[in-house]
Amino acid sequence: MVIIFLAVLLAVQTYLYTRYRSNPKTQASIKGLKVVSRLSLSKNSQLNIVNAGQESFLVVCSKNSPAAIVPLHSDRQADKVEGYSDNAE
């Protein structure tokens, strides 16, 4: 029974590997990602700056919460944030 289970896992792994290698769009999207900087904020939190093509993103990862992703170098985003802070006062 264990040998059959291991054979099925090996077959699935082989199938997924060949499928990944035969899809050039997947390879292009993965090659476009680059971690520029990484900073540990605490034992369970991490801050990353990631480039995806021509755009940069700030990614904050914490152990017990979903990741927060914020685009960087966007004047439109900065205007929105300033507008929200002005209205809150």
PyMOL Python script that loads the backbone (N, CA, C, O; Angstrom):
from pymol import cmd

cmd.read_pdbstr("""\
ATOM      1  N   MET A   1       0.829  -1.192   0.000  1.00  0.00           N
ATOM      2  CA  MET A   1       0.000   0.000   0.000  1.00  0.00           C
ATOM      3  C   MET A   1       0.878   1.262   0.000  1.00  0.00           C
ATOM      4  O   MET A   1       0.592   2.228  -0.707  1.00  0.00           O
ATOM      5  N   VAL A   2       1.929   1.236   0.789  1.00  0.00           N
ATOM      6  CA  VAL A   2       2.834   2.388   0.871  1.00  0.00           C
ATOM      7  C   VAL A   2       3.535   2.604  -0.460  1.00  0.00           C
ATOM      8  O   VAL A   2       3.707   3.745  -0.887  1.00  0.00           O
ATOM      9  N   ILE A   3       3.939   1.534  -1.118  1.00  0.00           N
ATOM     10  CA  ILE A   3       4.627   1.642  -2.405  1.00  0.00           C
ATOM     11  C   ILE A   3       3.698   2.247  -3.461  1.00  0.00           C
ATOM     12  O   ILE A   3       4.134   3.054  -4.282  1.00  0.00           O
ATOM     13  N   ILE A   4       2.417   1.857  -3.443  1.00  0.00           N
ATOM     14  CA  ILE A   4       1.451   2.424  -4.389  1.00  0.00           C
ATOM     15  C   ILE A   4       1.274   3.921  -4.126  1.00  0.00           C
ATOM     16  O   ILE A   4       1.232   4.713  -5.067  1.00  0.00           O
ATOM     17  N   PHE A   5       1.171   4.310  -2.861  1.00  0.00           N
ATOM     18  CA  PHE A   5       1.029   5.712  -2.499  1.00  0.00           C
ATOM     19  C   PHE A   5       2.244   6.510  -2.970  1.00  0.00           C
ATOM     20  O   PHE A   5       2.086   7.590  -3.540  1.00  0.00           O
ATOM     21  N   LEU A   6       3.442   6.001  -2.742  1.00  0.00           N
ATOM     22  CA  LEU A   6       4.650   6.690  -3.183  1.00  0.00           C
ATOM     23  C   LEU A   6       4.719   6.783  -4.706  1.00  0.00           C
ATOM     24  O   LEU A   6       5.181   7.789  -5.244  1.00  0.00           O
ATOM     25  N   ALA A   7       4.271   5.758  -5.392  1.00  0.00           N
ATOM     26  CA  ALA A   7       4.263   5.784  -6.855  1.00  0.00           C
ATOM     27  C   ALA A   7       3.300   6.852  -7.378  1.00  0.00           C
ATOM     28  O   ALA A   7       3.610   7.548  -8.346  1.00  0.00           O
ATOM     29  N   VAL A   8       2.137   6.982  -6.742  1.00  0.00           N
ATOM     30  CA  VAL A   8       1.176   8.015  -7.136  1.00  0.00           C
ATOM     31  C   VAL A   8       1.766   9.402  -6.891  1.00  0.00           C
ATOM     32  O   VAL A   8       1.639  10.279  -7.746  1.00  0.00           O
ATOM     33  N   LEU A   9       2.400   9.615  -5.759  1.00  0.00           N
ATOM     34  CA  LEU A   9       3.019  10.914  -5.471  1.00  0.00           C
ATOM     35  C   LEU A   9       4.112  11.241  -6.489  1.00  0.00           C
ATOM     36  O   LEU A   9       4.216  12.380  -6.945  1.00  0.00           O
ATOM     37  N   LEU A  10       4.919  10.257  -6.841  1.00  0.00           N
ATOM     38  CA  LEU A  10       5.964  10.461  -7.840  1.00  0.00           C
ATOM     39  C   LEU A  10       5.371  10.798  -9.210  1.00  0.00           C
ATOM     40  O   LEU A  10       5.898  11.652  -9.923  1.00  0.00           O
ATOM     41  N   ALA A  11       4.281  10.133  -9.574  1.00  0.00           N
ATOM     42  CA  ALA A  11       3.622  10.412 -10.855  1.00  0.00           C
ATOM     43  C   ALA A  11       3.047  11.826 -10.883  1.00  0.00           C
ATOM     44  O   ALA A  11       3.164  12.520 -11.893  1.00  0.00           O
ATOM     45  N   VAL A  12       2.434  12.255  -9.796  1.00  0.00           N
ATOM     46  CA  VAL A  12       1.885  13.613  -9.720  1.00  0.00           C
ATOM     47  C   VAL A  12       3.008  14.639  -9.797  1.00  0.00           C
ATOM     48  O   VAL A  12       2.882  15.643 -10.498  1.00  0.00           O
ATOM     49  N   GLN A  13       4.084  14.402  -9.095  1.00  0.00           N
ATOM     50  CA  GLN A  13       5.221  15.325  -9.125  1.00  0.00           C
ATOM     51  C   GLN A  13       5.799  15.428 -10.533  1.00  0.00           C
ATOM     52  O   GLN A  13       6.105  16.527 -10.996  1.00  0.00           O
ATOM     53  N   THR A  14       5.946  14.319 -11.203  1.00  0.00           N
ATOM     54  CA  THR A  14       6.476  14.313 -12.577  1.00  0.00           C
ATOM     55  C   THR A  14       5.532  15.065 -13.515  1.00  0.00           C
ATOM     56  O   THR A  14       5.986  15.846 -14.351  1.00  0.00           O
ATOM     57  N   TYR A  15       4.238  14.840 -13.385  1.00  0.00           N
ATOM     58  CA  TYR A  15       3.254  15.525 -14.220  1.00  0.00           C
ATOM     59  C   TYR A  15       3.320  17.040 -14.008  1.00  0.00           C
ATOM     60  O   TYR A  15       3.360  17.801 -14.974  1.00  0.00           O
ATOM     61  N   LEU A  16       3.333  17.471 -12.761  1.00  0.00           N
ATOM     62  CA  LEU A  16       3.382  18.906 -12.486  1.00  0.00           C
ATOM     63  C   LEU A  16       4.684  19.529 -12.962  1.00  0.00           C
ATOM     64  O   LEU A  16       4.682  20.662 -13.443  1.00  0.00           O
ATOM     65  N   TYR A  17       5.788  18.818 -12.839  1.00  0.00           N
ATOM     66  CA  TYR A  17       7.072  19.341 -13.293  1.00  0.00           C
ATOM     67  C   TYR A  17       7.088  19.518 -14.809  1.00  0.00           C
ATOM     68  O   TYR A  17       7.539  20.549 -15.308  1.00  0.00           O
ATOM     69  N   THR A  18       6.598  18.515 -15.544  1.00  0.00           N
ATOM     70  CA  THR A  18       6.589  18.631 -17.009  1.00  0.00           C
ATOM     71  C   THR A  18       5.599  19.698 -17.465  1.00  0.00           C
ATOM     72  O   THR A  18       5.851  20.391 -18.451  1.00  0.00           O
ATOM     73  N   ARG A  19       4.505  19.835 -16.779  1.00  0.00           N
ATOM     74  CA  ARG A  19       3.531  20.875 -17.118  1.00  0.00           C
ATOM     75  C   ARG A  19       4.121  22.264 -16.885  1.00  0.00           C
ATOM     76  O   ARG A  19       3.918  23.168 -17.696  1.00  0.00           O
ATOM     77  N   TYR A  20       4.840  22.434 -15.801  1.00  0.00           N
ATOM     78  CA  TYR A  20       5.484  23.709 -15.497  1.00  0.00           C
ATOM     79  C   TYR A  20       6.552  24.035 -16.539  1.00  0.00           C
ATOM     80  O   TYR A  20       6.640  25.179 -16.985  1.00  0.00           O
ATOM     81  N   ARG A  21       7.346  23.076 -16.927  1.00  0.00           N
ATOM     82  CA  ARG A  21       8.436  23.296 -17.885  1.00  0.00           C
ATOM     83  C   ARG A  21       7.917  23.582 -19.291  1.00  0.00           C
ATOM     84  O   ARG A  21       8.593  24.252 -20.072  1.00  0.00           O
ATOM     85  N   SER A  22       6.724  23.083 -19.624  1.00  0.00           N
ATOM     86  CA  SER A  22       6.203  23.266 -20.978  1.00  0.00           C
ATOM     87  C   SER A  22       5.414  24.563 -21.141  1.00  0.00           C
ATOM     88  O   SER A  22       5.006  24.884 -22.257  1.00  0.00           O
ATOM     89  N   ASN A  23       5.186  25.317 -20.070  1.00  0.00           N
ATOM     90  CA  ASN A  23       4.403  26.548 -20.135  1.00  0.00           C
ATOM     91  C   ASN A  23       5.335  27.759 -20.071  1.00  0.00           C
ATOM     92  O   ASN A  23       5.771  28.120 -18.978  1.00  0.00           O
ATOM     93  N   PRO A  24       5.657  28.401 -21.199  1.00  0.00           N
ATOM     94  CA  PRO A  24       6.610  29.525 -21.183  1.00  0.00           C
ATOM     95  C   PRO A  24       6.078  30.758 -20.462  1.00  0.00           C
ATOM     96  O   PRO A  24       6.865  31.555 -19.952  1.00  0.00           O
ATOM     97  N   LYS A  25       4.750  30.931 -20.409  1.00  0.00           N
ATOM     98  CA  LYS A  25       4.191  32.089 -19.700  1.00  0.00           C
ATOM     99  C   LYS A  25       4.480  32.008 -18.210  1.00  0.00           C
ATOM    100  O   LYS A  25       4.775  33.022 -17.578  1.00  0.00           O
ATOM    101  N   THR A  26       4.399  30.825 -17.651  1.00  0.00           N
ATOM    102  CA  THR A  26       4.695  30.637 -16.236  1.00  0.00           C
ATOM    103  C   THR A  26       6.150  30.975 -15.950  1.00  0.00           C
ATOM    104  O   THR A  26       6.451  31.634 -14.954  1.00  0.00           O
ATOM    105  N   GLN A  27       7.048  30.533 -16.808  1.00  0.00           N
ATOM    106  CA  GLN A  27       8.463  30.815 -16.603  1.00  0.00           C
ATOM    107  C   GLN A  27       8.743  32.306 -16.711  1.00  0.00           C
ATOM    108  O   GLN A  27       9.546  32.833 -15.941  1.00  0.00           O
ATOM    109  N   ALA A  28       8.107  32.991 -17.638  1.00  0.00           N
ATOM    110  CA  ALA A  28       8.333  34.421 -17.812  1.00  0.00           C
ATOM    111  C   ALA A  28       7.844  35.196 -16.603  1.00  0.00           C
ATOM    112  O   ALA A  28       8.501  36.147 -16.179  1.00  0.00           O
ATOM    113  N   SER A  29       6.701  34.810 -16.034  1.00  0.00           N
ATOM    114  CA  SER A  29       6.178  35.536 -14.888  1.00  0.00           C
ATOM    115  C   SER A  29       7.032  35.302 -13.641  1.00  0.00           C
ATOM    116  O   SER A  29       7.173  36.200 -12.810  1.00  0.00           O
ATOM    117  N   ILE A  30       7.594  34.115 -13.507  1.00  0.00           N
ATOM    118  CA  ILE A  30       8.435  33.842 -12.353  1.00  0.00           C
ATOM    119  C   ILE A  30       9.778  34.544 -12.494  1.00  0.00           C
ATOM    120  O   ILE A  30      10.318  35.028 -11.500  1.00  0.00           O
ATOM    121  N   LYS A  31      10.329  34.615 -13.695  1.00  0.00           N
ATOM    122  CA  LYS A  31      11.605  35.282 -13.901  1.00  0.00           C
ATOM    123  C   LYS A  31      11.511  36.779 -13.668  1.00  0.00           C
ATOM    124  O   LYS A  31      12.523  37.411 -13.362  1.00  0.00           O
ATOM    125  N   GLY A  32      10.317  37.374 -13.803  1.00  0.00           N
ATOM    126  CA  GLY A  32      10.144  38.806 -13.624  1.00  0.00           C
ATOM    127  C   GLY A  32      10.106  39.249 -12.172  1.00  0.00           C
ATOM    128  O   GLY A  32      10.176  40.447 -11.900  1.00  0.00           O
ATOM    129  N   LEU A  33       9.998  38.323 -11.233  1.00  0.00           N
ATOM    130  CA  LEU A  33       9.945  38.657  -9.811  1.00  0.00           C
ATOM    131  C   LEU A  33      11.342  38.689  -9.216  1.00  0.00           C
ATOM    132  O   LEU A  33      12.159  37.803  -9.464  1.00  0.00           O
ATOM    133  N   LYS A  34      11.605  39.729  -8.422  1.00  0.00           N
ATOM    134  CA  LYS A  34      12.914  39.831  -7.789  1.00  0.00           C
ATOM    135  C   LYS A  34      12.752  40.489  -6.419  1.00  0.00           C
ATOM    136  O   LYS A  34      12.146  41.555  -6.308  1.00  0.00           O
ATOM    137  N   VAL A  35      13.288  39.858  -5.386  1.00  0.00           N
ATOM    138  CA  VAL A  35      13.281  40.443  -4.052  1.00  0.00           C
ATOM    139  C   VAL A  35      14.467  41.395  -3.962  1.00  0.00           C
ATOM    140  O   VAL A  35      15.621  40.977  -4.060  1.00  0.00           O
ATOM    141  N   VAL A  36      14.171  42.677  -3.774  1.00  0.00           N
ATOM    142  CA  VAL A  36      15.205  43.699  -3.742  1.00  0.00           C
ATOM    143  C   VAL A  36      15.786  43.824  -2.345  1.00  0.00           C
ATOM    144  O   VAL A  36      17.002  43.913  -2.178  1.00  0.00           O
ATOM    145  N   SER A  37      14.913  43.832  -1.338  1.00  0.00           N
ATOM    146  CA  SER A  37      15.369  44.028   0.031  1.00  0.00           C
ATOM    147  C   SER A  37      14.479  43.248   0.980  1.00  0.00           C
ATOM    148  O   SER A  37      13.289  43.066   0.722  1.00  0.00           O
ATOM    149  N   ARG A  38      15.056  42.792   2.070  1.00  0.00           N
ATOM    150  CA  ARG A  38      14.316  42.031   3.074  1.00  0.00           C
ATOM    151  C   ARG A  38      14.738  42.518   4.451  1.00  0.00           C
ATOM    152  O   ARG A  38      15.929  42.650   4.730  1.00  0.00           O
ATOM    153  N   LEU A  39      13.756  42.787   5.316  1.00  0.00           N
ATOM    154  CA  LEU A  39      14.033  43.283   6.660  1.00  0.00           C
ATOM    155  C   LEU A  39      13.138  42.552   7.648  1.00  0.00           C
ATOM    156  O   LEU A  39      11.919  42.521   7.478  1.00  0.00           O
ATOM    157  N   SER A  40      13.732  41.969   8.671  1.00  0.00           N
ATOM    158  CA  SER A  40      12.953  41.324   9.721  1.00  0.00           C
ATOM    159  C   SER A  40      12.533  42.380  10.735  1.00  0.00           C
ATOM    160  O   SER A  40      13.376  43.023  11.360  1.00  0.00           O
ATOM    161  N   LEU A  41      11.220  42.554  10.893  1.00  0.00           N
ATOM    162  CA  LEU A  41      10.707  43.538  11.840  1.00  0.00           C
ATOM    163  C   LEU A  41      10.643  42.963  13.242  1.00  0.00           C
ATOM    164  O   LEU A  41      10.896  43.666  14.221  1.00  0.00           O
ATOM    165  N   SER A  42      10.307  41.699  13.340  1.00  0.00           N
ATOM    166  CA  SER A  42      10.273  40.995  14.613  1.00  0.00           C
ATOM    167  C   SER A  42      10.467  39.512  14.329  1.00  0.00           C
ATOM    168  O   SER A  42      10.787  39.118  13.208  1.00  0.00           O
ATOM    169  N   LYS A  43      10.272  38.708  15.343  1.00  0.00           N
ATOM    170  CA  LYS A  43      10.434  37.268  15.175  1.00  0.00           C
ATOM    171  C   LYS A  43       9.430  36.708  14.162  1.00  0.00           C
ATOM    172  O   LYS A  43       9.741  35.762  13.439  1.00  0.00           O
ATOM    173  N   ASN A  44       8.230  37.291  14.109  1.00  0.00           N
ATOM    174  CA  ASN A  44       7.169  36.771  13.258  1.00  0.00           C
ATOM    175  C   ASN A  44       6.794  37.680  12.095  1.00  0.00           C
ATOM    176  O   ASN A  44       5.894  37.335  11.329  1.00  0.00           O
ATOM    177  N   SER A  45       7.449  38.831  11.932  1.00  0.00           N
ATOM    178  CA  SER A  45       7.091  39.778  10.869  1.00  0.00           C
ATOM    179  C   SER A  45       8.290  40.074   9.989  1.00  0.00           C
ATOM    180  O   SER A  45       9.430  40.125  10.451  1.00  0.00           O
ATOM    181  N   GLN A  46       8.002  40.269   8.708  1.00  0.00           N
ATOM    182  CA  GLN A  46       9.066  40.533   7.745  1.00  0.00           C
ATOM    183  C   GLN A  46       8.571  41.535   6.720  1.00  0.00           C
ATOM    184  O   GLN A  46       7.411  41.493   6.310  1.00  0.00           O
ATOM    185  N   LEU A  47       9.457  42.441   6.302  1.00  0.00           N
ATOM    186  CA  LEU A  47       9.158  43.456   5.302  1.00  0.00           C
ATOM    187  C   LEU A  47      10.015  43.180   4.076  1.00  0.00           C
ATOM    188  O   LEU A  47      11.231  43.022   4.191  1.00  0.00           O
ATOM    189  N   ASN A  48       9.391  43.121   2.906  1.00  0.00           N
ATOM    190  CA  ASN A  48      10.099  42.830   1.653  1.00  0.00           C
ATOM    191  C   ASN A  48       9.780  43.899   0.623  1.00  0.00           C
ATOM    192  O   ASN A  48       8.652  44.388   0.557  1.00  0.00           O
ATOM    193  N   ILE A  49      10.767  44.260  -0.179  1.00  0.00           N
ATOM    194  CA  ILE A  49      10.540  45.089  -1.355  1.00  0.00           C
ATOM    195  C   ILE A  49      10.770  44.184  -2.554  1.00  0.00           C
ATOM    196  O   ILE A  49      11.843  43.602  -2.713  1.00  0.00           O
ATOM    197  N   VAL A  50       9.738  44.073  -3.402  1.00  0.00           N
ATOM    198  CA  VAL A  50       9.749  43.131  -4.514  1.00  0.00           C
ATOM    199  C   VAL A  50       9.541  43.891  -5.814  1.00  0.00           C
ATOM    200  O   VAL A  50       8.671  44.758  -5.896  1.00  0.00           O
ATOM    201  N   ASN A  51      10.336  43.570  -6.836  1.00  0.00           N
ATOM    202  CA  ASN A  51      10.138  44.104  -8.178  1.00  0.00           C
ATOM    203  C   ASN A  51       9.419  43.058  -9.010  1.00  0.00           C
ATOM    204  O   ASN A  51       9.803  41.889  -9.039  1.00  0.00           O
ATOM    205  N   ALA A  52       8.367  43.502  -9.685  1.00  0.00           N
ATOM    206  CA  ALA A  52       7.629  42.642 -10.611  1.00  0.00           C
ATOM    207  C   ALA A  52       7.566  43.381 -11.936  1.00  0.00           C
ATOM    208  O   ALA A  52       6.703  44.232 -12.148  1.00  0.00           O
ATOM    209  N   GLY A  53       8.484  43.046 -12.816  1.00  0.00           N
ATOM    210  CA  GLY A  53       8.572  43.773 -14.080  1.00  0.00           C
ATOM    211  C   GLY A  53       9.116  45.170 -13.830  1.00  0.00           C
ATOM    212  O   GLY A  53      10.231  45.323 -13.330  1.00  0.00           O
ATOM    213  N   GLN A  54       8.337  46.195 -14.175  1.00  0.00           N
ATOM    214  CA  GLN A  54       8.751  47.588 -13.999  1.00  0.00           C
ATOM    215  C   GLN A  54       8.215  48.197 -12.705  1.00  0.00           C
ATOM    216  O   GLN A  54       8.532  49.347 -12.401  1.00  0.00           O
ATOM    217  N   GLU A  55       7.413  47.463 -11.937  1.00  0.00           N
ATOM    218  CA  GLU A  55       6.788  48.003 -10.738  1.00  0.00           C
ATOM    219  C   GLU A  55       7.423  47.426  -9.483  1.00  0.00           C
ATOM    220  O   GLU A  55       7.924  46.301  -9.480  1.00  0.00           O
ATOM    221  N   SER A  56       7.393  48.224  -8.407  1.00  0.00           N
ATOM    222  CA  SER A  56       7.919  47.799  -7.106  1.00  0.00           C
ATOM    223  C   SER A  56       6.772  47.748  -6.105  1.00  0.00           C
ATOM    224  O   SER A  56       5.846  48.558  -6.149  1.00  0.00           O
ATOM    225  N   PHE A  57       6.859  46.771  -5.198  1.00  0.00           N
ATOM    226  CA  PHE A  57       5.833  46.591  -4.187  1.00  0.00           C
ATOM    227  C   PHE A  57       6.475  46.403  -2.826  1.00  0.00           C
ATOM    228  O   PHE A  57       7.554  45.822  -2.708  1.00  0.00           O
ATOM    229  N   LEU A  58       5.799  46.902  -1.798  1.00  0.00           N
ATOM    230  CA  LEU A  58       6.190  46.686  -0.413  1.00  0.00           C
ATOM    231  C   LEU A  58       5.290  45.581   0.118  1.00  0.00           C
ATOM    232  O   LEU A  58       4.066  45.711   0.089  1.00  0.00           O
ATOM    233  N   VAL A  59       5.883  44.496   0.602  1.00  0.00           N
ATOM    234  CA  VAL A  59       5.126  43.348   1.091  1.00  0.00           C
ATOM    235  C   VAL A  59       5.464  43.141   2.553  1.00  0.00           C
ATOM    236  O   VAL A  59       6.622  42.920   2.906  1.00  0.00           O
ATOM    237  N   VAL A  60       4.437  43.214   3.416  1.00  0.00           N
ATOM    238  CA  VAL A  60       4.618  42.986   4.845  1.00  0.00           C
ATOM    239  C   VAL A  60       3.977  41.654   5.180  1.00  0.00           C
ATOM    240  O   VAL A  60       2.776  41.468   4.983  1.00  0.00           O
ATOM    241  N   CYS A  61       4.784  40.723   5.689  1.00  0.00           N
ATOM    242  CA  CYS A  61       4.320  39.382   6.018  1.00  0.00           C
ATOM    243  C   CYS A  61       4.387  39.180   7.526  1.00  0.00           C
ATOM    244  O   CYS A  61       5.391  39.498   8.163  1.00  0.00           O
ATOM    245  N   SER A  62       3.319  38.656   8.080  1.00  0.00           N
ATOM    246  CA  SER A  62       3.267  38.336   9.493  1.00  0.00           C
ATOM    247  C   SER A  62       2.760  36.912   9.648  1.00  0.00           C
ATOM    248  O   SER A  62       2.020  36.410   8.802  1.00  0.00           O
ATOM    249  N   LYS A  63       3.159  36.275  10.718  1.00  0.00           N
ATOM    250  CA  LYS A  63       2.840  34.866  10.904  1.00  0.00           C
ATOM    251  C   LYS A  63       1.337  34.632  11.035  1.00  0.00           C
ATOM    252  O   LYS A  63       0.825  33.661  10.478  1.00  0.00           O
ATOM    253  N   ASN A  64       0.614  35.495  11.755  1.00  0.00           N
ATOM    254  CA  ASN A  64      -0.791  35.239  12.060  1.00  0.00           C
ATOM    255  C   ASN A  64      -1.762  36.115  11.276  1.00  0.00           C
ATOM    256  O   ASN A  64      -2.937  36.191  11.633  1.00  0.00           O
ATOM    257  N   SER A  65      -1.303  36.775  10.221  1.00  0.00           N
ATOM    258  CA  SER A  65      -2.209  37.619   9.440  1.00  0.00           C
ATOM    259  C   SER A  65      -1.833  37.527   7.963  1.00  0.00           C
ATOM    260  O   SER A  65      -0.723  37.121   7.621  1.00  0.00           O
ATOM    261  N   PRO A  66      -2.770  37.908   7.092  1.00  0.00           N
ATOM    262  CA  PRO A  66      -2.449  37.866   5.656  1.00  0.00           C
ATOM    263  C   PRO A  66      -1.424  38.933   5.291  1.00  0.00           C
ATOM    264  O   PRO A  66      -1.289  39.939   5.988  1.00  0.00           O
ATOM    265  N   ALA A  67      -0.713  38.712   4.207  1.00  0.00           N
ATOM    266  CA  ALA A  67       0.303  39.662   3.754  1.00  0.00           C
ATOM    267  C   ALA A  67      -0.364  40.933   3.252  1.00  0.00           C
ATOM    268  O   ALA A  67      -1.431  40.894   2.640  1.00  0.00           O
ATOM    269  N   ALA A  68       0.288  42.066   3.523  1.00  0.00           N
ATOM    270  CA  ALA A  68      -0.176  43.358   3.021  1.00  0.00           C
ATOM    271  C   ALA A  68       0.755  43.767   1.889  1.00  0.00           C
ATOM    272  O   ALA A  68       1.975  43.768   2.054  1.00  0.00           O
ATOM    273  N   ILE A  69       0.178  44.117   0.730  1.00  0.00           N
ATOM    274  CA  ILE A  69       0.959  44.492  -0.440  1.00  0.00           C
ATOM    275  C   ILE A  69       0.603  45.914  -0.827  1.00  0.00           C
ATOM    276  O   ILE A  69      -0.565  46.230  -1.054  1.00  0.00           O
ATOM    277  N   VAL A  70       1.625  46.784  -0.902  1.00  0.00           N
ATOM    278  CA  VAL A  70       1.426  48.183  -1.241  1.00  0.00           C
ATOM    279  C   VAL A  70       2.338  48.532  -2.405  1.00  0.00           C
ATOM    280  O   VAL A  70       3.543  48.293  -2.330  1.00  0.00           O
ATOM    281  N   PRO A  71       1.789  49.097  -3.490  1.00  0.00           N
ATOM    282  CA  PRO A  71       2.650  49.503  -4.603  1.00  0.00           C
ATOM    283  C   PRO A  71       3.519  50.694  -4.217  1.00  0.00           C
ATOM    284  O   PRO A  71       3.065  51.588  -3.502  1.00  0.00           O
ATOM    285  N   LEU A  72       4.751  50.711  -4.682  1.00  0.00           N
ATOM    286  CA  LEU A  72       5.663  51.821  -4.408  1.00  0.00           C
ATOM    287  C   LEU A  72       5.806  52.688  -5.651  1.00  0.00           C
ATOM    288  O   LEU A  72       5.481  52.254  -6.756  1.00  0.00           O
ATOM    289  N   HIS A  73       6.293  53.912  -5.472  1.00  0.00           N
ATOM    290  CA  HIS A  73       6.563  54.846  -6.567  1.00  0.00           C
ATOM    291  C   HIS A  73       5.321  55.163  -7.381  1.00  0.00           C
ATOM    292  O   HIS A  73       5.378  55.236  -8.609  1.00  0.00           O
ATOM    293  N   SER A  74       4.216  55.349  -6.709  1.00  0.00           N
ATOM    294  CA  SER A  74       2.992  55.690  -7.414  1.00  0.00           C
ATOM    295  C   SER A  74       2.454  57.002  -6.851  1.00  0.00           C
ATOM    296  O   SER A  74       2.048  57.054  -5.690  1.00  0.00           O
ATOM    297  N   ASP A  75       2.447  58.060  -7.657  1.00  0.00           N
ATOM    298  CA  ASP A  75       1.945  59.351  -7.211  1.00  0.00           C
ATOM    299  C   ASP A  75       0.453  59.283  -6.927  1.00  0.00           C
ATOM    300  O   ASP A  75      -0.036  59.945  -6.012  1.00  0.00           O
ATOM    301  N   ARG A  76      -0.260  58.501  -7.694  1.00  0.00           N
ATOM    302  CA  ARG A  76      -1.695  58.371  -7.500  1.00  0.00           C
ATOM    303  C   ARG A  76      -1.996  57.784  -6.124  1.00  0.00           C
ATOM    304  O   ARG A  76      -2.902  58.261  -5.441  1.00  0.00           O
ATOM    305  N   GLN A  77      -1.255  56.761  -5.705  1.00  0.00           N
ATOM    306  CA  GLN A  77      -1.446  56.151  -4.398  1.00  0.00           C
ATOM    307  C   GLN A  77      -1.125  57.148  -3.293  1.00  0.00           C
ATOM    308  O   GLN A  77      -1.837  57.198  -2.290  1.00  0.00           O
ATOM    309  N   ALA A  78      -0.075  57.939  -3.452  1.00  0.00           N
ATOM    310  CA  ALA A  78       0.299  58.914  -2.439  1.00  0.00           C
ATOM    311  C   ALA A  78      -0.794  59.963  -2.283  1.00  0.00           C
ATOM    312  O   ALA A  78      -1.089  60.378  -1.163  1.00  0.00           O
ATOM    313  N   ASP A  79      -1.400  60.399  -3.383  1.00  0.00           N
ATOM    314  CA  ASP A  79      -2.485  61.370  -3.313  1.00  0.00           C
ATOM    315  C   ASP A  79      -3.679  60.796  -2.567  1.00  0.00           C
ATOM    316  O   ASP A  79      -4.309  61.501  -1.778  1.00  0.00           O
ATOM    317  N   LYS A  80      -4.002  59.527  -2.803  1.00  0.00           N
ATOM    318  CA  LYS A  80      -5.120  58.887  -2.115  1.00  0.00           C
ATOM    319  C   LYS A  80      -4.870  58.813  -0.614  1.00  0.00           C
ATOM    320  O   LYS A  80      -5.765  59.086   0.186  1.00  0.00           O
ATOM    321  N   VAL A  81      -3.662  58.447  -0.242  1.00  0.00           N
ATOM    322  CA  VAL A  81      -3.338  58.318   1.179  1.00  0.00           C
ATOM    323  C   VAL A  81      -3.420  59.682   1.858  1.00  0.00           C
ATOM    324  O   VAL A  81      -3.980  59.796   2.948  1.00  0.00           O
ATOM    325  N   GLU A  82      -2.865  60.725   1.220  1.00  0.00           N
ATOM    326  CA  GLU A  82      -2.931  62.068   1.784  1.00  0.00           C
ATOM    327  C   GLU A  82      -4.371  62.536   1.884  1.00  0.00           C
ATOM    328  O   GLU A  82      -4.741  63.183   2.864  1.00  0.00           O
ATOM    329  N   GLY A  83      -5.192  62.223   0.888  1.00  0.00           N
ATOM    330  CA  GLY A  83      -6.603  62.609   0.917  1.00  0.00           C
ATOM    331  C   GLY A  83      -7.329  61.964   2.061  1.00  0.00           C
ATOM    332  O   GLY A  83      -8.152  62.613   2.707  1.00  0.00           O
ATOM    333  N   TYR A  84      -7.053  60.697   2.337  1.00  0.00           N
ATOM    334  CA  TYR A  84      -7.688  60.013   3.435  1.00  0.00           C
ATOM    335  C   TYR A  84      -7.265  60.611   4.768  1.00  0.00           C
ATOM    336  O   TYR A  84      -8.092  60.756   5.669  1.00  0.00           O
ATOM    337  N   SER A  85      -6.008  60.954   4.907  1.00  0.00           N
ATOM    338  CA  SER A  85      -5.547  61.494   6.175  1.00  0.00           C
ATOM    339  C   SER A  85      -6.100  62.898   6.403  1.00  0.00           C
ATOM    340  O   SER A  85      -6.365  63.270   7.547  1.00  0.00           O
ATOM    341  N   ASP A  86      -6.280  63.693   5.335  1.00  0.00           N
ATOM    342  CA  ASP A  86      -6.856  65.033   5.482  1.00  0.00           C
ATOM    343  C   ASP A  86      -8.325  64.969   5.902  1.00  0.00           C
ATOM    344  O   ASP A  86      -8.782  65.784   6.703  1.00  0.00           O
ATOM    345  N   ASN A  87      -9.055  64.004   5.360  1.00  0.00           N
ATOM    346  CA  ASN A  87     -10.467  63.881   5.681  1.00  0.00           C
ATOM    347  C   ASN A  87     -10.684  63.339   7.089  1.00  0.00           C
ATOM    348  O   ASN A  87     -11.730  63.587   7.689  1.00  0.00           O
ATOM    349  N   ALA A  88      -9.730  62.617   7.616  1.00  0.00           N
ATOM    350  CA  ALA A  88      -9.882  61.985   8.931  1.00  0.00           C
ATOM    351  C   ALA A  88      -9.731  62.994  10.052  1.00  0.00           C
ATOM    352  O   ALA A  88     -10.224  62.752  11.155  1.00  0.00           O
ATOM    353  N   GLU A  89      -9.075  64.104   9.813  1.00  0.00           N
ATOM    354  CA  GLU A  89      -8.806  65.056  10.898  1.00  0.00           C
ATOM    355  C   GLU A  89      -9.972  65.879  11.254  1.00  0.00           C
ATOM    356  O   GLU A  89      -9.885  66.719  12.149  1.00  0.00           O
TER     357      GLU A  89
END
""", "prot")
cmd.dss("prot")
cmd.show_as("cartoon", "prot")
cmd.util.cbc("prot")
cmd.orient("prot")
